[in-house]
């Protein structure tokens, strides 16, 4: 029986890489690769302007709705925080793309501008994230993947999934992450974005060194958030900064969980990126909340990691036309899988 294009490309992964990378020329021609990996300073700037412009619009609408009757103001502010969290996720995806050097064509814009405009306001660090994330791409589907904690335990029962989201929306996970950031900046915990706790040895450190480290490492976060608060204060709506913080501690954490589940959870544990990674279909609401900046095209991102965000849809279309990728599920279908309680067979990494 002849192999399908999907099976042939899957074989190519094993033949060309002992890890998670593959020889993309088995799928795309060199001309196609050149087209798919062409970067643009204009499109990088548009991603940032579009995201922060969305934040400004949401703040404006929240300020307006707050002046209406309580029956409109309360739900309006809650919905506003929901969409604010979506813009915060967009900022984090922009940081992800910049860590690959694909957001901008100009290196300085990737490394410096994006760090200050997108990473630091979310208490992130682009350079540390880049080092951390590189390991994920070279170890996807193995026990050495630093993001493994984000995919373990799925599928789970509907009750367990509901409890996870309840912890996210209550702020418990967000507060845990804030505490983790303090300890990471102090050099007490190993730096991570997953919430995994790895204590660092403190035997040779003096009592004041964690304090100095915390002040030094957290200063960019404090400066950018002071600027954001100042802008809202000058606009006469300083209370909106509290909404920014609450959105980050609640809805943002739930969106991050959905994003993590969609990308790798309940996928096969092997080295084949056609099986250990998932692309998800995203409508306008999903793109506004959990799938900004083309992050739903995650299989394509792993296949051509140097493909910028605005070309991922093209890469997906090309792969679909060649029968190399399956029809993607929707986010709702992914959530149903995650809460199905079924145990899907997995393949141990070679």
N, C-alpha and C positions, 0 to 999 in steps of 0.2 A: 504493500500500500504506500503510495507516494506521500511525502511529507507536505504539510501546509507551509505557507510562507511564514506563519507564526512559529512553527516548529523549527524551520530552517534558521530563522533569526535567533531563536532561543539557543540552538546548538552553537551558533556563532559566538554567543556570550561565553560559553564554556571554553571554546577553542581559543579565543583571543584574550582571555583574562582569567587569572586565578582568583580574582577578587570581584569587585562589582562593576568594573569598567568594561567596555567592549570596544571593538574596532568599528567605529561608526561608518567606515567606508564599506562595510558589509551591507549596509542598508541604504546609505545616501552616497551619491557621487561627490567628488571633491567640489564641483561647482555648486551643488546643492548645499553642502556643508558651509561653503563660503557665504552663500546667501543667508542661511539660517543663523549664522554666528556673527553677522554684521551688526555692529552696535551703533547707537545713535545718542549723542548728547542731548538732542532735542527731545527724544522720546523719554530719556531718563529724567530730564527736567519736567516733562509733562506728567510723569508718574508722581513726582513730588508735589507739583503745583495742584494737580487734580486731588491728591489726598488731603493736603492742608487746606485747599479751597473747600473741600467737603466738610472739613472740621469747622471752618469759619461759617459755612452755611448752616450747619447743624446748630452751632452756638447761637446764631442769629434767630433761627426758628424757635429754639428753646427759650431765648429771652422774650420773644413775642408771646409764646404760648403761656409763659409764666404770668403774664398780665391778664389772662383770661380767667373765666370762672374756674373754681377748683376742680370741677368735673372734667374740664378740658385740660387744665394745667398739669394735674398729676399724671394722667396717662401720657400726655404729650412729652413731659420731661423724661418719663421712663423710656418711651420710644426713642427719644433723642439720645439717651445714654446707650441704648441698643445700637444705634447707628454710629455713635462715637466710638464704641468698641470695634465696630467694623473698620473704621478709619485707623484706629490704633493697630489693628491687625495688618492693614495695608502698609503702615509704616514699617512694621516688622518684616513684611515680605519684601519691601524695598531694601531693607538692610540685608536680607538674605541674598537678593540679587546682586547687590553691591559687593557682597563678600565673594561672589564668583567673578567679579570684575565685569559684569555684563550690563549693569544699569546704565553706565555712561561709557562712551568711547575714551574719554579723558580720564587718566588714572587718578588725578587729584580729586576730581569730582566724585569718583567712586569711593575713595578712601577717606577724604576729609569732609567734604560738604555733606555727604550722606550720613556720616557718623554724627555730625552735630545737628543736622536737621531732622533726622529720623531715628537714630539709635539712642542718643543720649536722652531725649525727652521720655523714652520708655525705660530708662535705667538699663540700657543695653550698651555694649561695647563692640564696635564693628570688628576690630582687629582680633579680639578674643573670640568672638563668634566665628570669624573666618577660620581660625586654627581648629576650633572645635568642630565646625561643620564639615571641614575637609575630611576628617576621620569618618564621618557618617557616609560620605560618598564613596570612600575607598573600602568601607567595611559593611555596607548595606547587606542585610540578610545573614549576618554572622553574629556570633556571640560578642564580638568586639565593637559592634555598632553602639556608639554612645547614646543614640536615640532609642535603644532597645526597650527601655522602660516605658516609652510612650506607646508601644504596640503590644506589650505583654498583657495577657489576661483577657484578650478578645478572641472570639465572641464571649459575651458574658450574659447573665440573666437580665431580663428587663428590669428587675428590682435593683440589681447591682448598678446597672447603667443609670437608672434614675437617681440612685444615691450619689453617684459620681457627679452628675450635673447639679444635684442639690448642694453639694459641697462647693462647686464652682460658683453657683449663683448666690450662695450665702456669703461669699467673701472669705471663707475659711482657707481655700487654696490660694487665693490672692494674698492674704496676710502671710501665709507660709512662704510664698515666693518673695515677699518684701523682706521678711526676716532672713531668708536665704541670701538675698542680694546684700544685705548688711554684712553678713558673715563672709560672703565671698569677697566683697570689697575690703574687708578687714584681713583677708588672707587666712581665714580660719577654715573655710570650706573651699573645695576645688570648684573652679568656675564651670557652670553648666547652665543650660536653658531648660532642662527637663525636671528639675526639682529633686534629682538624685542627690543623696547626702554622702559625700566623701570627705572625711575630716583630714585636714593637713596637719603634719607634726608641728608642734609649737615649742618644743624643748629648747631650741636655740634662740628663740625670740624673746626680747625684753618686753616688759609689761606694756610699754607705751607704743611699741611698733604696730600692733593691730589698730590702734587709734589713729596713728599717722597714716597708715595705709587706707583706712576707711575714709578719712578726710580727703586724701589725695584722689582716690578712685571715684568717690561719689560727687566731687565738685562739679564735673560737667553736667551730671544729672540735675544737681541743684540749680546751676546757672540757667539751664534751658527751661526748667520748670518755673523758676522765678520770673523769667521773661514771659512765659505763657500766662502766669498769674497776673503779672503787671499789665499785660495787654487787656485782659478781661477786666481788671480793676479800672483801668483808664476808660474802658467802654461802659463802665457803670454796672457791670454784672460780675463782680468778683466771685459770687457764689457758683458760677458755672465751672470754676476750677474744681470744686468739690465733686461736681458731676463727672468731670474728666477722671478724677481719682477713683470714684465709685465704679464707673464703667470699666476701668482697667482691672479693678479687683474682683469684678463679678462677670459681666458679659464677655469681656475679653478672654478670661480664663476658660469659659465654656466654648468660645469660638476656637481657641487654641486646641482644646481637646478634640473638637470636631475635625479640625484640620489634621491633627496628628493621626486620628483614626482613619481618616479618608486616605492618607498617603501610604501607610504601610500596615496598619492593623489588620489582622485576619488574612494577611497575604502569606504565601509560602515562605518558609524559612530556608531559602537556598540562595545561590549566587546569581540566579537568573533575574535580571531587572524587569523582564516581561512578566514575572510572577511575584516578585517581592515588593513591587511598587504598583500603585493604582492611580489612574486618571479618572476624574469624576466630572460628570456633566453639570454645568452650573448655569442657572437662569439669572435674571437680573437681581433678584433678591439674594441669592447665594453669593453673587459677585459683590454685592454691597456689604455683606456681613461676614461670610466665611471663606470666600474665594476671590479676593482682590488680586489684581496684577497678574492674572493668569496662573495663580498657584495651583489651580485644579488640574493643570496639565503636568502632573508630577512624573508620570512615566516618561513623557517626552523630555522633561528636565533631566532625569537621570540618564537618558539615552544620549542627549546632547547637552551637557551641563553648561556649555558656553553659549547656549542659545538665549538671547535676551527675551524678556517677558512678552514683548509685543509680536514675537515671531513664533511663540509656542503653539498658537492655534494653527498656524500654517504647518508646522512640523506634525501636529496631530492629524491634520487632514491628509498629508502625504503618507503617513504611516497607515492610516485607515484605508486609503486607496490601494495600498500594497498588501493589505491583509495582515499587517504586522502587529496590530494591537486590537484588543477586543472592544466591543461596544461599551462605552463607559456607563457605570450606574449613576443615578442621581444621588445627591447627598441624603435624601430621605431614604433611599434604598440602602445606602451605606449604614445609616443609623439602625435600620431594621436588621441588618446583618450583625452589627455590633451587639444588639440586644436580643439576638435570636437564641442565645444559650447553646447553640450547636457547636460542636467541636469539629473544626475542619482539620483534615490531615495536613501535616507540614513535613517538609523535607529538611533534614539536618544539613547544615553547611558542610561542604566537602573539606 
